[in-house]
């Protein structure tokens, strides 16, 4: 069994309450699990691999609970830089419809690389664009994630309500409901692994109230309950969505999903920007999770999610980068910083602390994804650990509180990242992939698709 020792750790934050920073610590890993934690002098043992962390803050890897990998192909598109969600979607769908398997594979590699380099060790992804005659499959993403080594919760997304049926997306990117449910069941049976330490767990994710039917939402939840998998969707992201639901269903978005039974401990929503106090209480009482996406909400002018109120009410809130079409980045640490700053804009300087942001991105993410084996550095837990080099100019003068410095100061990349016991980032670089090749491949495909779609490409 492969062994790995992280020793001389300058600052260790286990994310176990009470939260304290321990110094001169060591963590010994056997296989894919944390075997022992103690003072460096007490853990001077032989190991197949050693990492000296004498300049580092070491903590659990971050958990990203909402993304759209494919959108890394479509960052910063000129014609959607200054529009809000519904217009952004309508204009973007027509470009996204040109994706093929090569594009899906490249975009997944780009997204995963950026996540890994910025502290993420577990990620979900909601893939919901299935253009007709393109034969795209979420299995493409799963295979990339497995090769790159990230812990992955792929969400089989769906859109079945096209423009001709009163939905938002064009008909060319929606699917028949029977096809969606059939493929969802196939994916669960082939890929879902509910064992401790599993690297792949499937979730089912009807895209939104304005892109799927009432019947598909209900049938998807029944299928998820049958197999014991989680459900996910976008909810209460914009006032346009709220008005759509009031006009079409006579209900606010949360009430609409609640009446369908699409709520509870095996469900998490992305965004939840526009919630009232009663709805926040409902989320807390039902154990429903939330993925907070601050940068995306700011970028599209959607509003500021009431995270402080949700946390105070006992809602399970996690953090997410969202798709790189509405964020233009998959920088996980930067998302923690944005979350802290945005809540202070809404609630004042005590709106969210640096430690609370870290908690949302570690233990909060683990809870939302239904996992009890990640998010904490503890004996027996999965060995998902990251280290940030704090002896850098960006932190100079800020180390009176090294944990807070990670969030308050400029967001950096990790120096090392261990996922499932394997060193995936070493000396700030991907251990198993060439970043330049990932970039060049992605840029070639992005240019091809954008040019075909008639989007200006000034390069």
C-alpha positions in Angstrom: 0.0 0.0 0.0 1.4 3.4 -1.0 2.2 5.7 1.9 2.5 9.5 1.9 3.7 11.8 4.7 3.1 15.5 4.9 5.4 16.8 7.6 6.6 20.0 9.2 3.2 21.5 8.5 3.4 25.1 9.5 -0.4 25.6 9.9 -2.8 22.8 10.0 -6.6 23.4 9.9 -8.5 20.1 10.2 -12.0 21.7 10.0 -13.1 19.9 13.2 -14.8 22.0 15.8 -13.5 23.8 17.8 -11.6 25.2 14.8 -8.0 25.7 15.8 -4.7 26.1 13.9 -2.1 23.5 14.9 1.6 24.0 14.2 4.5 21.7 13.4 2.1 18.8 12.5 2.3 15.8 10.3 -0.3 13.7 8.4 0.4 10.2 7.3 -1.7 8.7 4.5 -2.0 5.0 3.7 -3.6 4.2 0.3 -6.5 6.6 -0.1 -7.2 7.3 3.6 -5.7 9.4 6.4 -4.0 7.0 8.7 -2.5 9.2 11.5 -2.2 12.8 12.5 0.3 14.1 15.1 3.3 16.2 15.8 6.1 15.9 13.2 8.5 14.5 15.8 6.1 11.8 16.7 5.4 10.8 13.1 8.9 10.4 11.8 8.1 7.3 9.8 9.2 5.9 6.5 6.9 6.7 3.6 7.0 6.1 -0.2 6.5 9.8 -0.7 7.1 12.9 1.5 6.0 16.5 1.3 7.6 19.1 3.5 5.0 21.7 4.3 7.1 24.1 6.4 5.7 27.2 4.7 2.2 26.0 4.1 -1.4 26.2 5.4 -2.8 22.7 5.0 -6.5 22.1 5.1 -9.2 19.8 3.6 -9.7 20.1 -0.2 -12.6 22.3 -1.3 -15.9 20.8 -2.5 -17.5 22.5 -5.5 -21.3 21.8 -5.6 -22.3 23.4 -8.9 -20.7 23.8 -12.3 -21.2 23.5 -16.0 -17.8 22.2 -17.4 -18.7 22.7 -21.0 -19.0 26.5 -20.5 -15.2 26.8 -20.2 -15.3 26.8 -24.0 -17.5 29.9 -24.0 -16.0 32.3 -21.4 -16.2 36.0 -22.0 -18.2 35.8 -25.3 -18.5 39.4 -26.5 -22.3 39.3 -27.3 -23.3 38.2 -23.8 -21.0 40.2 -21.6 -23.6 42.7 -20.5 -27.0 40.9 -20.4 -29.0 39.2 -17.6 -29.8 35.5 -17.3 -32.7 34.9 -19.7 -31.2 36.9 -22.5 -27.8 35.4 -21.7 -29.2 31.9 -22.0 -31.2 32.6 -25.2 -28.1 33.9 -27.0 -25.8 31.3 -25.6 -28.0 28.2 -26.4 -27.4 28.8 -30.1 -23.6 28.6 -29.6 -23.7 25.7 -27.2 -25.8 23.7 -29.6 -22.6 23.3 -31.7 -20.8 21.2 -29.2 -19.5 17.8 -30.0 -17.8 15.0 -28.1 -14.3 16.4 -28.7 -15.5 19.8 -27.3 -17.1 18.1 -24.2 -13.9 16.2 -23.5 -11.7 19.2 -23.8 -13.9 21.5 -21.7 -14.1 18.9 -18.9 -10.3 18.7 -18.8 -10.0 22.5 -18.6 -12.5 22.9 -15.9 -11.1 20.1 -13.8 -7.5 21.4 -14.2 -8.5 24.9 -13.0 -10.5 23.5 -10.1 -7.6 21.2 -9.0 -5.1 24.1 -9.2 -7.3 26.3 -7.0 -7.9 23.9 -4.1 -10.9 21.8 -5.2 -10.7 18.0 -4.7 -14.4 17.1 -5.2 -16.7 18.6 -7.7 -20.1 18.2 -9.2 -21.1 19.1 -12.7 -24.5 19.7 -14.2 -24.5 18.8 -17.9 -27.8 19.5 -19.6 -27.1 20.4 -23.3 -27.8 17.5 -25.6 -28.0 18.9 -29.1 -29.9 16.6 -31.6 -27.7 14.3 -33.7 -24.6 15.0 -31.6 -24.8 11.9 -29.4 -23.3 13.6 -26.4 -23.0 11.7 -23.1 -22.0 12.5 -19.6 -19.8 9.4 -19.7 -17.3 11.6 -21.6 -16.9 13.8 -18.5 -16.8 10.8 -16.2 -13.9 9.3 -18.1 -11.9 12.6 -18.1 -12.5 13.0 -14.3 -11.3 9.5 -13.6 -8.2 10.0 -15.7 -7.4 13.3 -14.0 -8.1 12.0 -10.5 -10.8 14.3 -9.1 -13.6 13.1 -7.0 -16.7 13.6 -9.2 -20.5 13.9 -8.7 -21.8 14.2 -12.3 -25.4 15.4 -12.6 -27.4 14.1 -15.5 -29.1 17.3 -16.5 -32.2 17.5 -18.7 -34.2 20.0 -20.7 -37.4 18.8 -22.3 -39.5 22.0 -22.5 -38.5 23.8 -25.7 -39.7 27.1 -27.1 -42.5 25.5 -29.0 -43.9 24.1 -25.7 -43.6 27.4 -23.8 -40.0 26.8 -22.4 -36.9 29.0 -22.7 -34.4 26.8 -24.7 -34.7 26.2 -28.4 -36.2 22.9 -29.5 -32.9 21.7 -31.0 -31.3 21.3 -27.5 -34.1 19.5 -25.7 -34.8 15.8 -25.4 -37.8 13.5 -25.1 -38.7 12.8 -21.5 -38.6 9.0 -22.0 -35.1 9.3 -23.5 -33.9 11.4 -20.5 -35.2 8.9 -17.9 -33.9 5.9 -19.8 -30.4 7.4 -20.0 -30.5 8.5 -16.4 -31.3 5.0 -15.2 -28.5 3.6 -17.4 -25.9 6.0 -16.0 -26.9 5.2 -12.4 -26.6 1.5 -12.9 -23.3 1.7 -14.6 -21.5 4.5 -12.7 -23.0 5.3 -9.3 -20.9 4.1 -6.4 -22.3 4.8 -2.9 -19.4 3.1 -1.0 -17.2 5.1 1.3 -14.4 6.8 -0.6 -16.2 6.5 -4.0 -14.9 8.6 -6.8 -18.1 8.7 -8.8 -21.7 9.4 -7.7 -24.5 10.2 -10.1 -27.2 12.8 -9.4 -30.2 13.6 -11.5 -30.8 17.2 -12.4 -33.7 18.6 -14.4 -32.2 22.0 -15.4 -34.8 24.5 -14.2 -38.6 25.2 -13.8 -38.5 27.0 -17.2 -36.9 24.1 -19.2 -38.6 20.9 -18.0 -42.2 19.8 -17.5 -44.0 19.2 -14.2 -44.1 15.5 -15.2 -40.4 15.2 -15.7 -39.6 16.9 -12.4 -41.9 14.4 -10.6 -40.7 11.4 -12.5 -37.0 12.3 -12.0 -37.5 12.5 -8.3 -39.2 9.1 -8.2 -36.3 7.6 -10.2 -33.8 9.2 -7.8 -35.6 7.9 -4.8 -35.7 4.4 -6.3 -31.9 4.3 -6.6 -31.0 6.4 -3.6 -29.3 9.1 -5.6 -29.4 12.9 -5.1 -31.4 15.4 -7.1 -30.3 18.9 -8.2 -31.6 21.9 -10.1 -31.4 25.7 -10.4 -33.8 27.6 -8.3 -34.8 31.2 -7.5 -31.9 32.6 -9.4 -33.6 35.6 -10.9 -36.8 37.6 -10.7 -37.5 36.6 -14.3 -37.7 33.0 -13.1 -40.0 34.0 -10.3 -42.3 35.8 -12.7 -42.2 32.8 -15.1 -43.4 30.5 -12.3 -46.0 32.8 -11.0 -47.4 33.3 -14.5 -47.2 29.6 -15.6 -47.9 27.8 -12.3 -49.4 30.4 -10.0 -46.7 29.7 -7.5 -43.2 30.9 -6.5 -40.4 28.6 -7.6 -39.8 26.9 -4.3 -43.5 26.3 -3.6 -43.8 24.8 -7.1 -41.0 22.3 -6.5 -42.1 21.6 -3.0 -45.6 20.6 -4.2 -44.0 18.2 -6.6 -41.9 16.6 -3.8 -38.7 17.9 -5.3 -37.3 18.9 -2.0 -35.6 17.3 1.0 -32.3 15.9 2.3 -31.6 14.2 -1.0 -32.0 17.5 -3.0 -29.9 20.6 -3.4 -30.6 23.8 -5.3 -28.2 26.1 -7.0 -28.4 29.9 -6.3 -31.5 30.6 -4.2 -31.0 34.3 -4.6 -34.7 35.3 -4.3 -36.1 33.7 -1.1 -38.2 35.1 1.6 -38.0 34.2 5.3 -40.7 31.5 5.1 -38.9 29.8 2.2 -35.6 29.9 4.1 -37.3 28.2 7.0 -38.7 25.5 4.6 -35.2 24.7 3.4 -33.9 24.4 6.9 -36.8 22.2 8.0 -36.6 19.9 5.1 -32.8 19.6 5.1 -32.5 20.8 1.5 -29.1 21.9 0.5 -28.0 25.1 -1.4 -25.1 25.8 -3.7 -24.2 29.5 -3.4 -22.6 30.9 -6.6 -21.6 34.5 -5.7 -19.5 35.4 -8.8 -22.2 34.2 -11.3 -24.9 36.0 -9.4 -22.8 39.2 -9.5 -21.8 38.8 -13.2 -25.4 38.4 -14.4 -26.8 41.0 -12.0 -29.1 38.4 -10.5 -28.8 39.7 -6.9 -27.2 38.7 -3.6 -28.3 35.4 -2.1 -29.4 35.7 1.6 -26.6 33.3 2.8 -26.3 34.9 6.2 -30.0 34.3 6.9 -29.8 30.8 5.5 -26.8 29.9 7.7 -28.5 31.4 10.8 -31.7 29.4 10.1 -29.7 26.1 9.8 -29.7 25.6 6.0 -27.0 23.5 4.6 -25.1 26.0 2.4 -22.2 25.1 0.2 -20.1 27.0 -2.3 -19.8 26.7 -6.1 -18.1 28.4 -9.0 -21.0 27.8 -11.4 -20.4 27.6 -15.1 -17.5 29.4 -16.7 -19.9 31.1 -19.1 -21.4 33.1 -16.2 -18.3 33.2 -14.1 -15.5 33.1 -16.7 -13.4 31.2 -14.1 -13.4 28.0 -12.2 -11.1 29.4 -9.4 -12.4 27.8 -6.3 -10.5 29.8 -3.8 -11.5 33.1 -5.5 -15.1 32.0 -5.0 -14.6 31.7 -1.2 -13.3 35.3 -1.2 -16.2 36.5 -3.3 -18.7 34.8 -1.0 -17.3 36.6 2.1 -17.2 40.0 0.4 -20.6 39.8 -1.2 -22.3 38.9 2.1 -20.7 41.9 3.7 -22.1 44.1 1.0 -25.6 42.8 2.0 -25.3 42.5 5.8 -22.4 44.6 6.8 -18.8 43.7 7.9 -20.0 40.8 10.0 -22.0 39.3 7.1 -19.6 36.3 6.6 -16.3 35.5 8.1 -13.3 34.0 6.4 -13.7 30.8 8.5 -17.4 30.5 7.6 -16.5 30.7 3.9 -14.0 27.9 4.3 -16.6 25.9 6.3 -19.1 26.3 3.4 -16.5 25.1 0.9 -15.4 22.0 3.0 -17.8 20.5 5.5 -20.7 22.4 4.0 -20.0 21.0 0.6 -19.7 17.5 2.0 -23.1 17.7 3.7 -24.8 19.0 0.6 -23.4 16.1 -1.5 -24.4 13.6 1.2 -20.9 12.6 2.1 -19.5 11.8 5.5 -16.0 10.8 4.2 -14.6 14.1 3.0 -14.3 17.7 4.2 -12.4 17.1 7.4 -8.8 16.0 8.1 -9.3 13.1 10.4 -8.1 9.5 10.8 -10.2 7.3 8.5 -11.4 10.0 6.2 -10.5 10.2 2.5 -7.1 11.7 1.9 -8.3 14.9 0.1 -5.8 17.5 1.4 -4.5 20.8 -0.1 -1.6 23.0 0.8 -1.1 26.7 0.1 2.4 28.2 0.3 1.9 31.2 2.6 5.5 32.5 2.2 4.5 34.5 -0.9 4.4 38.2 -1.5 0.6 38.1 -1.6 0.5 37.2 2.1 3.3 39.4 3.3 2.2 41.3 6.4 -0.9 39.2 6.7 0.2 36.1 8.6 -1.0 37.3 12.1 -4.0 35.2 11.1 -2.9 32.8 8.3 -6.3 31.2 7.9 -8.1 34.5 7.3 -5.2 35.6 5.1 -6.1 32.8 2.6 -9.5 34.5 2.1 -8.8 38.2 2.7 -5.6 38.4 0.6 -5.4 37.9 -3.2 -6.6 34.4 -4.2 -3.7 32.1 -5.2 -3.3 28.5 -6.5 -2.4 25.6 -4.4 1.2 24.4 -4.0 0.1 20.8 -3.7 -3.1 18.9 -3.8 -3.7 15.3 -2.7 -6.9 13.6 -3.9 -7.8 10.1 -2.8 -4.3 9.7 -1.5 -2.6 10.7 -4.8 -0.6 13.8 -5.4 -2.5 15.5 -8.2 -0.8 19.0 -8.0 2.9 19.2 -7.2 4.8 22.5 -6.9 1.8 24.4 -8.2 1.6 22.3 -11.4 -0.7 19.4 -12.5 1.2 16.2 -11.7 -0.3 14.1 -14.5 -1.3 16.6 -17.3 0.4 19.2 -19.4 -1.4 22.5 -18.8 -0.2 24.0 -22.0 -1.6 21.1 -24.1 -4.9 21.5 -22.3 -5.0 25.2 -23.1 -4.0 24.8 -26.7 -6.5 22.1 -27.4 -9.3 24.0 -25.7 -8.5 27.2 -27.5 -8.5 25.5 -30.9 -11.9 23.9 -30.3 -13.4 27.1 -28.8 -12.2 29.2 -31.8 -13.7 26.6 -34.2 -17.2 26.6 -32.5 -17.4 30.3 -32.0 -16.4 31.0 -35.6 -19.0 28.6 -36.9 -21.6 30.3 -34.7 -20.6 33.7 -36.1 -19.3 35.1 -32.8 -16.5 37.6 -33.2 -13.1 36.1 -32.4 -10.3 38.7 -32.2 -7.3 36.4 -32.2 
